[in-house]
Amino acid sequence: MASSTARPSIVPPKDLESFQEHLSKSTRILALLGAGLSASSGLPTFRGAGGLWRTHEATELATPEAFGRDPGLVWQFYSYRRHMALQAKPNPAHYALAELAKKKDGFMTLSQNVDGLSPRAGHPADKLKLLHGSLFDVKCSDFFCKYTESSNYTDPIVPALAIPTDDADPTTTEARKARDLDIADENVDLPEIDLRHLPQCPTCKHGLLRPGVVWFGEMLPTTVMNDIANWMEEDQKIDLIMVIGTSAKVYPAAGYVDLARAQGARVAVINMDKNDMPASGMYKGDWFFQGDAAQIVPEILKSVIGEITEMPDAAATA
């Protein structure tokens, strides 16, 4: 909704003017989102707090092998992540991108985030491709069962996972730091959860449900990748790619910047760190907007979407 209240621009006026002029003429636009966008909502990154969760390496829990060995432990980790994501709220950048998706037919968003904030902001599902899945999707872990469920915002997902999730929990990394305890100490008591009390598949009746995220060692979702490839291979040039909250140095994310540029796209980077630029660097005619994505994205898109006001949160009504 547009507002008549004027306020000073938070980006250089000349850059804002040239970007908005290009945006107004753009018919095919791509956005690539990373963890920096969620950080603007106060959500810690996956490897935050030194990459430790309750003295466990987060990266070692995000594997099929870890789930096979100890599904209770892995579910406790993901229950914690679901809870933290639900405590966070979509920020104005999420809402601005959702509004742009509604106003521009040729707009596609590729997100590396699993936190569910873009869907909760009302981003149209057909214009949002989740490269790494979502914490709020679940699927059966049985190889032969195809059961999936989307947008499950129940917290905790089952009663057995209702464990402490804030700093009152003495096993969290930050709580242990505050008590000057060695965060590498493995002697931390965690609940042992009976498999019968973990999320169960309602279809096959014997498989455990697992988080619908892409774990280390797994392929990115085929349907999502095919949708992206088909969109990018359409016989039309791409006018603009916005790289928001990500360095885009890791593939396939880095490749999308290169592909878009090869199809004529100009690049706009929105990031807190001036050194976080795409692997291919910046070209003449690109833009770098340094600062908080939650402030910058609504500002640079305002000429198309108007002023962003508070909108409903899908998780609040689930």
HELIX and SHEET records of a PDB file:
HELIX    1   1 PRO A   13  LYS A   25  1                                  13    
HELIX    2   2 ALA A   35  ALA A   39  1                                   5    
HELIX    3   3 ALA A   49  GLY A   51  5                                   3    
HELIX    4   4 ALA A   58  LEU A   61  1                                   4    
HELIX    5   5 PRO A   64  ARG A   69  1                                   6    
HELIX    6   6 PRO A   71  GLN A   87  1                                  17    
HELIX    7   7 PRO A   92  LYS A  103  1                                  12    
HELIX    8   8 LEU A  117  ARG A  120  1                                   4    
HELIX    9   9 ALA A  125  LYS A  127  5                                   3    
HELIX   10  10 PRO A  159  LEU A  161  5                                   3    
HELIX   11  11 THR A  173  ALA A  178  1                                   6    
HELIX   12  12 LEU A  195  HIS A  197  5                                   3    
HELIX   13  13 THR A  222  MET A  232  1                                  11    
HELIX   14  14 ALA A  253  ALA A  262  1                                  10    
HELIX   15  15 ALA A  293  ILE A  305  1                                  13    
HELIX   16  16 ALA A  314  THR A  317  5                                   4    
SHEET    1   A 6 LEU A 128  LEU A 130  0                                        
SHEET    2   A 6 PHE A 107  SER A 111  1                                        
SHEET    3   A 6 ILE A  29  LEU A  33  1                                        
SHEET    4   A 6 LEU A 240  ILE A 244  1                                        
SHEET    5   A 6 ARG A 266  ASN A 271  1                                        
SHEET    6   A 6 TRP A 287  GLN A 290  1                                        
SHEET    1   B 2 LEU A  52  TRP A  53  0                                        
SHEET    2   B 2 HIS A  56  GLU A  57 -1                                        
SHEET    1   C 3 THR A 148  GLU A 149  0                                        
SHEET    2   C 3 GLY A 133  CYS A 140 -1                                        
SHEET    3   C 3 LEU A 209  VAL A 213 -1                                        
END                                                                             
